[in-house]
Amino acid sequence: MDWLVVVDVQPVFLNADSPWFSPMLPEAVGRIAELVPLFGERVLFTRFVPPDEVTGSWKPYYEKWDFAYRPEARDLWDVAAPWTGRRSVASHRFSKWEVLRPLLGADPHVVMCGVSTDCCVMSTALAAVDDGAHLRLVADACAAKDDEIHQRSLAILASRAPQLVITTTAVERQRR
């Protein structure tokens, strides 16, 4: 059975006043809202969170994005409404596969959507197929900073076929 993995749909990417706002995400959230009920309890949300201790190349990253450690940023790391409180896993890495993998069982079949197509979605998707997962990426339920970045990222991900198949919300509705 398929799992729906919703990557990093969080206020930090959804709120227009956030430095990491993804303008495509509000539209993608509508499609994600169509997908979530189709998978019942087999839905996992991921959350990008700042690490407790900043090391390596993350040091200059968080020097650039120092808002992430301010107390007022705390709520930015939750799963966005209306899914606050749903089953989620958190990681301070772009790829969430390491924290997802133990929850998905042997020979995982994953339908993935979320943000950002060029970063956390791509990192998680590539790690998943590298680990042997069967993956369908719902292109119209993913978001990036702009459509050009989104389309370029989808082209890279499409090159991983047949391990990774690009799909749409409409196709996924028909499959259920």
C-alpha positions as CSV (number, residue, x, y, z in Angstrom):
1,M,0.0,0.0,0.0
2,D,1.1,3.5,-0.8
3,W,2.1,6.1,1.8
4,L,1.6,9.8,1.2
5,V,4.6,11.8,2.3
6,V,4.1,15.6,2.6
7,V,7.4,17.3,2.7
8,D,7.8,20.4,4.9
9,V,4.4,22.1,4.5
10,Q,5.1,24.5,7.4
11,P,4.4,28.1,8.2
12,V,8.0,29.0,7.5
13,F,7.4,28.3,3.8
14,L,3.7,29.2,3.7
15,N,3.6,32.6,5.4
16,A,4.2,35.6,3.0
17,D,6.2,37.4,5.7
18,S,8.6,34.6,6.2
19,P,12.1,34.9,4.7
20,W,11.6,31.4,3.3
21,F,8.2,32.0,1.8
22,S,7.4,29.9,-1.3
23,P,4.9,31.8,-3.4
24,M,3.8,28.6,-5.2
25,L,2.9,26.8,-1.9
26,P,-0.5,28.2,-1.2
27,E,-1.8,26.8,-4.5
28,A,-0.1,23.5,-3.9
29,V,-1.6,23.2,-0.4
30,G,-5.1,23.1,-2.1
31,R,-4.0,20.0,-4.0
32,I,-2.4,18.5,-0.9
33,A,-5.7,18.9,0.8
34,E,-7.2,16.8,-1.9
35,L,-4.6,14.1,-1.5
36,V,-4.5,13.7,2.3
37,P,-7.9,12.1,2.7
38,L,-7.2,9.6,-0.1
39,F,-4.5,7.9,2.0
40,G,-6.3,7.7,5.4
41,E,-3.8,6.9,8.2
42,R,-1.0,6.3,5.7
43,V,0.1,10.0,5.7
44,L,3.4,11.3,7.1
45,F,4.3,14.9,7.2
46,T,7.9,16.0,7.5
47,R,9.2,19.1,9.2
48,F,12.4,21.0,8.6
49,V,13.7,22.2,11.9
50,P,16.9,24.1,12.9
51,P,19.5,21.8,14.6
52,D,20.2,22.0,18.3
53,E,23.8,22.5,17.6
54,V,25.0,24.1,14.4
55,T,28.1,22.5,12.8
56,G,29.9,22.4,9.5
57,S,28.5,24.2,6.5
58,W,25.3,24.8,8.5
59,K,27.1,27.6,10.4
60,P,27.3,30.1,7.6
61,Y,23.8,28.9,6.5
62,Y,22.3,29.9,9.8
63,E,24.4,33.0,10.0
64,K,22.6,34.0,6.8
65,W,19.2,32.8,8.1
66,D,19.5,33.8,11.8
67,F,15.7,34.4,12.1
68,A,15.4,30.6,12.5
69,Y,16.7,30.8,16.1
70,R,14.7,33.7,17.3
71,P,12.0,32.9,19.9
72,E,9.2,34.3,17.6
73,A,10.2,31.8,14.9
74,R,9.2,28.8,17.1
75,D,5.7,28.3,15.5
76,L,7.2,28.4,12.0
77,W,8.4,24.8,12.4
78,D,5.0,23.2,13.0
79,V,3.1,21.4,10.3
80,A,0.8,24.0,8.7
81,A,-2.9,24.1,9.4
82,P,-5.2,22.2,8.9
83,W,-2.7,19.4,9.5
84,T,-1.2,20.6,12.8
85,G,-1.0,17.7,15.1
86,R,-0.9,15.0,12.3
87,R,1.8,12.4,12.4
88,S,5.1,14.0,11.5
89,V,8.8,13.5,11.6
90,A,11.4,16.3,12.0
91,S,14.9,16.6,10.7
92,H,17.4,19.4,10.4
93,R,18.6,18.0,7.0
94,F,17.1,18.8,3.6
95,S,16.5,15.1,3.0
96,K,13.9,13.6,5.3
97,W,14.4,10.0,4.0
98,E,16.6,9.0,7.0
99,V,13.8,9.7,9.5
100,L,11.0,8.5,7.1
101,R,12.5,5.1,6.2
102,P,12.0,3.3,9.5
103,L,8.3,4.1,9.4
104,L,7.5,2.9,5.9
105,G,8.1,-0.8,6.1
106,A,9.9,-3.1,3.6
107,D,9.7,-2.2,-0.1
108,P,8.1,1.2,0.4
109,H,5.7,2.7,-2.2
110,V,5.6,6.5,-1.7
111,V,3.6,9.3,-3.1
112,M,5.4,12.5,-2.4
113,C,4.5,16.2,-2.5
114,G,5.5,19.4,-0.7
115,V,8.1,22.1,-0.7
116,S,10.6,23.0,-2.0
117,T,10.8,21.1,-5.3
118,D,14.5,22.1,-5.7
119,C,15.6,21.4,-2.2
120,C,13.9,19.2,0.5
121,V,11.5,17.5,-2.0
122,M,14.3,16.7,-4.4
123,S,16.8,15.6,-1.6
124,T,14.2,13.3,0.0
125,A,13.0,11.9,-3.4
126,L,16.6,11.1,-4.6
127,A,17.5,9.5,-1.3
128,A,14.3,7.4,-1.4
129,V,14.9,6.0,-4.9
130,D,18.6,5.5,-4.1
131,D,17.3,3.3,-1.2
132,G,15.1,1.4,-3.6
133,A,11.7,3.0,-2.8
134,H,9.0,3.2,-5.5
135,L,8.2,6.8,-5.8
136,R,5.5,8.9,-7.4
137,L,6.0,12.6,-7.2
138,V,2.9,14.7,-7.5
139,A,4.2,17.7,-9.5
140,D,1.2,20.0,-9.1
141,A,1.2,19.4,-5.3
142,C,4.8,20.6,-5.0
143,A,6.1,24.1,-4.8
144,A,9.3,26.1,-5.3
145,K,10.2,29.8,-5.2
146,D,9.0,30.1,-8.8
147,D,7.8,28.0,-11.7
148,E,11.1,28.0,-13.6
149,I,12.9,26.5,-10.6
150,H,10.0,24.1,-10.1
151,Q,10.0,22.9,-13.7
152,R,13.8,22.5,-13.9
153,S,13.7,20.4,-10.7
154,L,10.9,18.2,-12.1
155,A,13.0,17.6,-15.2
156,I,15.9,16.4,-13.1
157,L,13.7,14.2,-11.0
158,A,11.9,12.8,-14.1
159,S,15.3,11.5,-15.2
160,R,15.2,9.0,-12.4
161,A,12.4,7.0,-14.1
162,P,11.3,4.2,-13.7
163,Q,12.2,4.5,-10.0
164,L,10.5,7.9,-9.8
165,V,7.4,8.7,-11.7
166,I,6.0,12.2,-12.1
167,T,2.3,12.3,-11.6
168,T,-0.5,14.8,-10.8
169,T,-3.3,15.2,-8.2
170,A,-5.9,14.2,-10.8
171,V,-4.1,11.0,-11.6
172,E,-3.6,10.1,-8.0
173,R,-7.4,10.7,-7.3
174,Q,-8.2,8.2,-10.2
175,R,-5.8,5.6,-8.7
176,R,-7.7,5.6,-5.3
